[in-house]
Amino acid sequence: MNTNADKQKRLPIFRERLNILKGHMTIDRLAEKVGVRRSTMGFYLAGQRLPKADDLKKIAVACNVSTDYLVGLTDAVSMDNHGISEATGLADEPINQLRQAKHDLLLRNTYDELITNGELVECIKNYLFSFLLDEIKNSRLRQVPTNDTLPPSDKADLNLVKFIELLPTWRQEVVNHIKHQPALLSDMMYEYVVTHLNEEGCAQELGELSPEEEAYYENLYSGQLDEDEYEEPEPPERSEEELLAHEEWMMEEAEYRSAISEVREEYRKRRK
């Protein structure tokens, strides 16, 4: 059986989240959207009353959130993220960031490797939250014995140094791990060049003409320039070894041009 004290504990989170969902809407507009009386919504927003199950469901449906979010059992606002939030405890923003990794191979593997390395994550956690030591000194918890004797600034610095020291070793472990997976390595190299492609450089490598060069040759072949101004160079004489080397070079060049064209096509497809 719920007591008034129990209700009071639940009121702040419900009131806070309902007001967040209200945003810039008027009380009248929110009440109409949910399907309750204005006075009832006013009580809910002021934290003076908790909704019954049917009104709680109405609010959740109207605002596209879960009832668990409204009463503070999850931090995920989106219904799509509710299951993930329940399993991990994460809120919407980090969940949405993780969702983006599905379409970014490099980001996905970064998350994989970082989260798997608990020591790095521990350093980051301790570095970020060392400020809590100062806050504790001014709270009712200041007399609780802990193992932390360093001031917050020193603790933060030590964790930052440790994190920096761990990075090279971690990176080498990641490199070794990926290099033992040829298919993954190939996919990651492809993803890197697609996301960092330089279109102007591709055009130069493929021998595509610039607008100025196109204008020059258009004028040349339309008779507006004297053909004597352009002299076709004679091919140099080559030995058999030089011809063989040239043929190998031509094959490599064709492979390079094919790779450039393929990656540029994928780059342009993604930008559409």
N, C-alpha and C positions, 0 to 999 in steps of 0.2 A: 504493500500500500504506500502510495506517494504522500509524503508530508509536505507542508508548506515550505519547509527548509529545502527539501529536494527540488521543489519547483523553482525556488529562488536561485538555486545553483544552475538551473538550465535556462533561466530567463535571459541572462546577459548574452550568451552566444546566439540564441534565437533572435533576440532583438537586434543584435549587431548585424547578423546576416540578412535579416529581412530588410533592414534599412539599406544595406548594400544593394540588394536586389531592387529596391524602390528607386534608387538613383535620383534622377531629376523628375520623376513622375510625382504628381500630386497624390495625396491620400485618396481623393475621389477616384482618380484614374486607376490606381493600384487596386482599390476595393472593387471597382467595376471589372477589372481584368481577372481578378481572382474569383469574384462572384460572392462577396460577402458585404455586409453593411459597412458604411463609412465609419461608424462609431466602433464597430468591432475591429476594423483594421487599425484604427487609432489606438485602441488598447494594445493590440499586438506590437505596433511600432514603438509604443512607449514602454513596453516590457511589463505592463500591468496585468496581462492575461496571457495564458498559454492556449494555443488552439487545440481543439479536440481533433481526433484522428481524421475526420472528414474534411475539416478546414485545412489541416496540415497537408493533406493530399492535394486539395485544390490549389494551395499556394505552390506546391512542388510542380504540379502539372502546368500551371499558368506561367511559371518562371523558368520552366525547363531545367529544374534541378531535382536532386533526390531529397527525400525526407530526412535521410541520414545527414545530408549537408546542413539542412536547416537546424537540426538539433545538435550539431557538432560532432557527429560520429565519423565524419570524413571531411577532408579539406578540399575535395574535388567538387567544383561547382558543376561542371559538365556531367551529364548522365553517361556520356560515352566513356568518361574517365573513372567512373565510380568503382568498377571492378578492379582496375589497376591501383587506384588509391587505397582500396580496402586491403589489397594484398601487400602494398609497399609502404603505405602511409604518406605517399607523396601528394602534393597539391597539383592543381591544374597546370601551372606554368612549367614545372619540370617534366610533367608527363607529356605535355605538348612538345617540349624540346626533344624528348626521347622519340616521340612519334616522327619528328622530322628526320631523324637518323635513318629511318626506314628507307629513305630515298637518297641518302648520302653515305656511300660506302666508307669513306675515310672517317666521317664523323661517327658512324656506327662502330667501327673498329676502335676508335679512340675511346668511346664510352666503354666498350668491352674490356679493353686493356686497363683503363684507369680504375674502373669499378672492381675488377678482379684483383688489382694490387691493393690490398687492404692497408698496407703500411703508408702508401702515399695519401690515401683518403684520410687516414687517421691524422697525418701531419696537417693536412688542410683543415680538418675539423678543429684540431687544437689551436691552429694559427688564427682561424676566424673567431673562435669563441673565447679566447683568452681574456677578452674585455670583461667577461662575466665575473672574474675575480674581483675587479673593482666594484662592480655592482653588488656583489655579495657582502662586501665590507659595510655597505650602507643599508643592509636589509636585516630582517630578523634571523637570517641564516648565518650571520657573521660568527656566531659562537660554535657552529658545527665544525668539529675537527676534520680536516682534509689532509691529503698528502702533498698538496701544492703549497710550497713555501716561497716560490719566486714571485716577484711582482709581475703584473700582466705584461708589461713591455718586454721584460726579459724572457718570459715564457713564449711570447709571440715570436721574438727574434730567434730563439732556439729552434722552434718548429719550422720557421722559414728557412734557416740554415740547413736543417735536416732534410727538408723537402728538396732544396737545391742540390744537396749532396746525393740524394737518391735518384734524381732525374737521369743522369748519364747511365747508371746501371740499369734502371728501368727501361730506358730507350733501347739499350743493347739487347735486353731480353725480348723486347717487342720486335726488334729487327730480326733476331734469330728465329723467333717464333714464326714470323711471316715468311721469311726466306725458305723455311722448310715446307711451305705450302705454295708451290709454283702457280697453281690456278688463282689463288687469292692474290699473290704478288702481281700477277699479270693484270687482274681486274683492278687492283689499286693503282697501278701505274697508268692504266687507261683512264681511270676516273680522275687522276691528278691532272693529266694533260688536257682532258676535256674541260675541266673547271678552271684551268689557268691558261687556256689557249689565247694566242695573240693572232688575231685575224690578219692584221697587216703583215706580220712576219710570215704567215702561211702563204699569202699572196706572193710575197717576194720569193719564197722557197719554190713555189710552183711556177715561177717565171711569168706570172700574170702581169699585164701591162698596167701602169698607172694611167690616170686620165690624160696626163701630158704626153705620155708615150703613145697612147692610142690616137691622140690628135695628130702627132707627128706622122705616124704610119698612114693614117687616113689621108693626110695631105700628100704624102709621098705617092701612094698608089692611085690617088685621084688626079695626078699630073700637076698638082700645084707646086711641087718641088722637082727640081732637076734630079733625075735618077743618078746622074754622075756624082751627086753629093753623097750617095750611099754606095759604098763598095763592099761587096760580099767577100769576106776573107776566104782565102784558099785553104783547104784542109791540109794540115801538116803531114809530112811523110812519117810513117811509123814503122818500127820493126815489128816482127811477129810477137815478141814479148810485150811490146807496147800495145799492140792491137788486142792481145789477150787481156792485159790489165785494163784496157779501156772497156772491153766487153763486160768484165766483172764490175767495173765502176758503173756502167750503164744499168746492170741488173740491180745493184744496190740502190742506185738513184731511183729506179722504177719502184722498188720496195718502199723507199722513203716517201716518194710522192703519193703512193697508194695510202700509206699510213696517215699522211697529212690530210689528204682528201677525206678519208674515212672519219677522222677525228673532227675535222671542221664541219662535216655534215651533221655529226651527232651534236656538236656544239650549237649549230644553228637550229636544229630540231628542238633542243631544250629551251631555246630563247623564244620560241614562238608562243 
